[in-house]
Amino acid sequence: MLPVLTYTSPPAAGDALRWRHSIIDLARERARQLTFQGAAFPWRTIRGHECSAYWPAGTGAFHVNADIADAVARYDAASEDDDFMREAGTELLVETARLWRSLGHHDTEGLFRIDGVTGPDEYSAIADNNVYTNLMAQRNLRAAAEAAERFPDAAARLGVDHEETAGWRDAAKTIFVPYDERLRVHPQSEGFTNHQVWDFAKTPEENYPLLLHYPYFDLYRKQVVKQADLVLAMHLRGDFFKDDDKARNFAYYEALTVRDSSLSACTQAVLAAEVGHLELAYDYFAEAALMDLDDLEHNTADGVHIASLAGTWIAAVAGFGGMRDHNGRLTFAPRLPPALSRMAFGVDFKGRWLRVEVTQEQARYRLQSGDPLETAHHGTPITVAGDADTVLPIPEAPGRHRPTQPRGRQPARRRPPLRWVAPDTPVPSVSSVNPPRPEGTKT
């Protein structure tokens, strides 16, 4: 939810983060309970206490702390709300950084490792050096050091000194990110690509979601992914990965991801669009949007999937709009799938309201309020000012083969958009308009 609020209604994002700050004492208590320093925010809570008993997929999911810190850093960049940073933001960053510094350690080669944690994928628990966790912790550590320098009074109140910030910077600089040289992909966590691949061919469709039919122990030791993990890292920390690595990683994890979580389709849409699989991105975009309207997981009666609904905006704006915010700089790389002829959206960033309109051929950037904004279009720096629209062509997507998904877990292919035809136009056969769909998928 926070990206949507941060870039469309910053005060609402600030309110959500102030609530996080209001439970920080309970998070400190939780960290001490787990023998760590700093604050360990709960995986599941109602009013601040951890509501889950010990469970590897929950207790080990320390990335929640880096997720909160990332939200603070993005809100800080988008809103420039210094009052929030003095009163709440710096403390959130400092206490989460302290957690990483006590949870991780430097190995004999000087690399900073974070062992025995659970990343976003709940089918892989208690793993060493989960890439998402390590890269988000790196961002957390750097943001805490920068905030302590910018707001020395808040840092002094929290007992932060130069030695502590130097330790954060050193850990961030030496963070370990595993890479499989043989497969030329990033393992989700250290050693993950050496695990046995789940036998998808022998898994009947009625046995999904897997968590209801197989023991977690078996899931934990196989290559099978419940929801986007390494792919999520490539979205939020895309500044770390090279373009070719993103394409190879995406294809590799598409073949392993079963989407037994509604949190996955929107992120897969974002990366599919970035690496050039626009029709696949459109399929995932529709899945996120229709999660409750079509009751895709047969549980909407228990409550709507708010994160998937927010993910629809993320899939559109970060996917087809190509919006990224790395280190406080907003950039765009828009590209539409064939089914869409036009998309327009607005973002609120640093006191400016920017409108972006995308067609198949070009993108139009219009600053509707505020001072000129420096951004980029497909890697080309541009400055958008209020006196004139900036209109730029959209380069062709790289040509790549559509990756495969586990048997029976591919997203439903979307129909071509309806169009008006003259009354005397021959009507094509149904099969040519609506290609065959996998069994069990909804129309």
N, C-alpha and C positions, 0 to 999 in steps of 0.2 A: 504493500500500500504506500510506503513512504516515498518511492520515486514519483508516483503520480502526484502526491500532495506537494512534494518539494518543488516540482517544476510547474505546478498549476495553482496551488494555494499554499504558499510557504508558511503563513501563520498557522495553518492546521498541522503541518509537519512539525513546526516548533512546539505546538501543544502536545503532540504525541511524544516528542523527545523530552519535554519537561516532565511528563508522567514517568518516563523511564528514570529520570533523575530523582523523582520523588521516592523511588524504591531502592535507591543505591545502597542504603544502609543494610537492607536485607540481602542485597547482592554481595556486600562485603562479608556479611555473616556466612553466606553460603560458601564463599571462597575459603574462609577459615575452616569451615566444616570439612572441606575437601583438601585441607592442608596447604592452600595456596595464598599468595598475597593478592591485593587488589580486590576486584569485584567479579563475581561469577554470576551473571544474570541467568534467570531460570529459563529452561527450555519450554516449560509450560506453566502458566500461572494464571491466577484470577486477580489477586491484589498484591502481588510482589513475592510471595513465597513460592518455592519450587513445589509444584503439585504432583510431580511424578516420583514414584519410588525409584530406587536404583535400577537403571536399564542402560545397557551399553549405547544404544542409539540416542538416548536422551542425555544421560549424565556426561557422556563423552563428547557431546556436541558443543564444545567450547566456541565454535565459530559464531555462535549467537552473539558473543561479546564483540567480535570483530564486525559483525553485521550492524550492530548498534553504533559502533564507532564510525563505520563507513557512512551510515545515515547522518551522523553528526557532521562529519567532514563535508558531505555533499550539501547539507542544509546550510552550513557555514559559508560555503562558496557561492551558493545560489542566492542566499538572503542577505549576506553581509551583516548579520544580526550580532553585533559585538556584545550587546547586553546579555543575550542568551549565552554566548561563549564565556563571559565572565561569571555568570550565575550558575550555569549548569554544564555547558558543552565541554569546557576544559576539564572539569572533574570527571565527566564520563570518559573522556579520552585518556586521562591519566590513570584512572583506576583499572580500565581494561588493558592498558599497556602494561601495568604492573602485573596483571594476571599472566600475560604472555611471557614476561621476563622470568617469572617463577615457574611457569609450566614448561618452558623450553630450556634447552641447555646447549652449550657449545661442545662439539665433539672433538676428537683428537686432531682433526684437520682444521679446526677453527670454524666449522660451519654450524649455524644455529639450527637446531632440530626441534620439532614439536612432535613427540612420540605418543602413541597410545590414545588417539582421539578419533572422533567420528565426524566425518564431513557431512555435507548436505544429503548425500545418498544414504538412506537408512538401511540399505541392504549390505553395507560394508561398515562394520563397527570396529572400534579400537585398532586403528591402523596407524602406521608411522608416516609422518610427513604428508598428510593429505594436501594436495597442491592448492586447493581452494583455501583451506584453513591457513596455510603458510603465507600465501600471497595477501590474504586479507589481514592477517596479523602484521605483516610487513607494513601495509598501509596504515594500520592502527598505530604502530610504534612511531612511524614518521610523523603522523598527524599529531600525536601527543607531544612529541618533542617540539614541533613547530608552534603548537598552541601555548606551551609553557613559555616559549620565548616571546610570543606576541602579548601574552597576558601575565606578566611577572607577578602581579599582586595575587591573582588566583593561584598561580604556581606556588608562591610562598605560603599561602594559606594551606595548601595541600602538602607542604613539606618537600616539594620537588627542588632538587639542586642540580648543578651542572654535571655532576658525576652520574646522576640517575639518567638525565637526558642523553648523555654520551653513551650510556649502556643501551638505551633504546635504539639509538642510531646504529650502534655497532651490531646489535642483533638483526636489525632490519637490513643492513648492508650485507650480512653474511647468511641470510636465510637460505635454507637448502630447498631447492625445487628439483625433484627427481625427473629424469628423462630416460626413455628407453631408446638407446642408440640403434638397437636391432630393428625395432618396428618403426622408429622415427616418430614416436608419439610420446606425449607426457602421460605416464601412468597416473591414474586417479590418486593413488597414494603409492608410497614406496613398495615395489614388488607386486603391485596389483596385476600387471600384464603377464606375470608368471603363473597366476592362478589358473585353475581349470575353468574353461568357458562353460557356462550353464548349458545344459542340453535342451535348447529351445525346440528342436525338431520333435522331441518326445514329450513336450509339455502341451497338453491339450488346452484349447482356448478357455474351457470352463474352469481351469485351474488358476486363472488370473482373477484377482491379484494374488501373487505368489504367497504373500505373508499369511493368507488364510488356508493354505494347503501344504506348505512345506515348513520344516523347522528353521528358525532363524540361523541356527548353527550352520546348516548347509548353505544357506544364502550368503552368510558372512565369508565363506571361504571359496566362493566361486566368482567368476567374472559375470555379474549380472547387476544392472543398475536400476534402482527404483525410480529415481528422479535426477534431473540434470545436476551434475556436481562439477566435474572438470569443465563441462560446457558452460556452467554458470560462472566459473572462474574466468573463462575467456570473454564473457560479457563484461563483468564488473572490473576485471583487471586486464582488459584487452591490450593495455599499453605494454604488458610484459611479453606478449606472444607475437611472433612473426606471422605474416599472412599465410604462408605455406603450412606452418605448424597448425594454425587454426583449421585449415581445410582438412588436413590429415586427422587431427584430433576429432573433429566433428564427425567425419565418416566412421572412424573407429568406434566411437561411443554410440552412434546411431544404431549400430549392429548389436549393442548390448543393453540398450535402455528400453525398459518395458512400460514406463509411464504408469506405474501403479500409484501414482500421486498426481493430483490436479495441479501441483506446483511446477510441473515439468514442461508442458506444451509451450507456454509463453516464452521460456528461455530458449528452447529448441527453435522456436520461430525466429528469434533474434539472430542467433548464429547461423541458421540456415540462410536467412536473407543476406547476412554479411558475406558469407563465402560463395554466394551465387546460386543457391538452390531456392529460387523465388517461389516456385509452385509448391514445393514442400513447406516453405515458410507460411504460405497462404493456408495450407491444410492445417498446420499447427495453430495458426491465428484463429481459424474458425473453431477448432476444438476448444481453445481457451474461452472464446466468446459464448459457445453453446454448451458449456459444461453443465449449467443448470437449466437453460431453456430446453435442452434435449435430454436432461437428466442422464448424461453419459455414464456416470459411475453408479447410477441407480441408488443414490442416497441423498438426493436434494431434499427429500421429505425431512431429513434430519437437520437441514440448514443449508444456506447458500454458500458457495465457495468464493468468499470475498477476494481472496488472493488471486484466484484465477480470473475474476472479473477485472481486477486491477491489472493483471497480466495481459489482458486484451489491449489495454492502452500501451503497455510496455512493448508488446509485439508489434503494434502499429507504429509507434513513435521511435522506439529504439531499433525495431526491425526494418520496416519499410522506410522510415524516416532516417535511419542510420544515426540517430542522436547518441553521442557519447559525452561523458563528463569525466575526463581524466585530469587529475591535479587541478581542478577548478577551472578548466577550459572546456567550453562547450563546442562541439564540432558535429558536422552532419555528413552523411554519405547516403542520400536517399536513392531508392530504386524500387519501383513497383512491380508486383507480379502481373502476369498477363490479364488476370481477371479484374484488376482495378485500373480505371482510367484516370482517377484523380484522388488525392488525399490532401487534407489541410489540417493543421493543428497549430496551437499556440503554446508557448512556454514563457514562464515568468522567471527571469534570470538576472540577478544583480540589479534589480530595480528597473529592468527593461522588459517590455512585452514584445516578443518576437513571434511573428506569424510565418509559417512555412507552408507553401503550397507546392505539391509535387504532381507532375503528370508523367506519362511514359517518356517524354522527350526532355523535360526541363524541370528545374526547381526555382521557385521564386521566394526570395527572402525579403520580408517587409518589417521594418521596425516601427511598431505602432506607438511606442512611447519610450522615453529615456534617451540617454546619450548613445553615440555610436557603439556598436558591439563588434569586437574582433572575434571571428570564428573561422571555420574552414569548411570547404565543400569538396568532398572526395580528396582530401589531403592538400588542397590549394587554399592558402590563407586568404580570407576576404574580410572586409569591414562593411558592416551593414549600418547605414545611417537612415534617419527618418525622412530625408529629402528625396529619396529615390529608391525604387525596388532594385534588388540585385537578382538578375536572372542568369542562370548558368545551365549548360547542357548536362545531361546525365550520361556518363560513360556506360558502355555495354557491360553486362555482368560477365565474369569469367566463365568459360565453358567447362562444366564439370558434370560427370555422371551422377545421377541422383543416387544417394546412398541407400542401403537397404536397412530394414529394421527386423527385429526378431519376428519369426513366423506368427502371423495373426495380430501383431502389435503395430502395424503401420497405421498412420492416421487416415481417416476416411478422406478419400479424394473429393474435392468440392466440384459441384457442377459448374459448367460455363455459365456466365451471367445470361439471364433472359434478354432477348432483344426483339424489337418490333420487326415484322416482315410483312411485305405486301400480301394481300389475300390470295393472289394466284401463285405465290412462291411454293415450289414443291417442299413438302415436309420431310425432313430426314428421319430415318428410322430411330426408334428410341435408343437402341444400343449405341448409335453413333453420337447422340447428344449426351447420354449419360453412360459413361463407360462402366464396366462391371465393378462392383464394390466388394470388398472382403466380406465373407459371411459374418453375420452378427453385428455389422455396423448399421447405424441408423440412416434413414433417408433425411 
